[in-house]
Amino acid sequence: MNNVGIWRGLRRGNGKRRVRFCPRCGSVDLIFPRAIYVAVPQVECRGCGHRGIYLEGDEELAAAVRKGYLDRKAGRTQDEPEKEEE
């Protein structure tokens, strides 16, 4: 598949639901500016307070970002397995 095909697939979403989410914590709870004609919308995340741009992708990507954020917040590294609570 050439590059044009990849970009077309991303635009369509390949049947997956596309969401806008915070690049820091993966939350979809974003506050958008009221101004309609903003070149680069600066959003605010209600989950972590991040102010800046947002990412757009499928729900699986947002969930992966969210999991990584929660792991970092809990102090776990990628190599450590999650501890099961009893």
C-alpha positions in Angstrom: 0.0 0.0 0.0 1.4 3.4 -0.9 1.4 6.5 1.3 -1.8 7.9 -0.3 -3.6 4.7 0.6 -2.5 4.9 4.2 -3.7 8.5 4.6 -7.0 7.6 3.0 -7.4 4.8 5.5 -6.7 7.0 8.4 -9.2 9.6 7.3 -11.9 7.0 6.9 -11.1 5.3 10.2 -11.3 1.8 8.7 -14.7 1.3 10.4 -13.4 2.1 13.8 -14.9 4.9 15.9 -12.6 8.0 15.8 -12.2 10.0 19.0 -10.3 13.1 20.1 -8.2 12.5 23.2 -5.6 14.1 25.4 -2.0 13.1 24.4 -0.9 13.1 28.0 -3.5 11.0 29.8 -5.7 9.6 27.0 -8.9 11.1 28.4 -11.7 12.1 25.9 -13.1 14.7 28.4 -11.7 17.8 26.6 -12.8 21.4 26.8 -12.6 23.1 23.4 -12.3 26.9 22.9 -15.4 28.8 22.0 -13.7 30.6 19.1 -14.6 29.0 15.8 -11.8 30.3 13.7 -8.7 29.2 15.7 -5.8 27.9 13.6 -4.6 25.5 16.2 -7.2 24.9 18.9 -5.8 24.9 22.4 -7.9 22.4 24.4 -7.9 21.7 28.1 -8.1 18.2 29.5 -10.4 17.7 32.4 -8.6 14.5 33.3 -5.1 15.9 33.9 -5.2 19.6 33.2 -3.1 19.5 30.1 -3.5 22.5 27.8 -2.5 22.3 24.2 -3.3 20.2 21.2 -5.3 17.0 21.1 -4.8 13.7 19.3 -7.3 12.0 17.1 -7.4 8.2 16.7 -9.4 5.2 17.4 -10.6 4.2 20.9 -7.9 1.5 21.2 -5.2 4.1 20.9 -6.8 6.3 23.4 -7.1 3.4 25.8 -3.4 2.5 25.3 -2.4 6.1 26.1 -4.7 6.1 29.1 -3.2 2.8 30.4 0.3 4.2 30.0 -0.6 7.4 31.9 -2.1 5.4 34.8 0.9 3.1 34.9 3.3 6.1 35.1 1.2 7.7 37.7 1.3 4.5 39.8 5.0 4.3 39.4 5.1 1.2 37.3 7.4 0.7 34.4 6.6 -1.1 31.2 8.5 -4.2 32.3 6.6 -4.7 35.5 3.3 -6.6 35.4 0.2 -5.1 36.9 -0.3 -6.1 40.5 -3.6 -7.8 41.1 -5.4 -6.5 44.2 -6.9 -9.1 46.5 
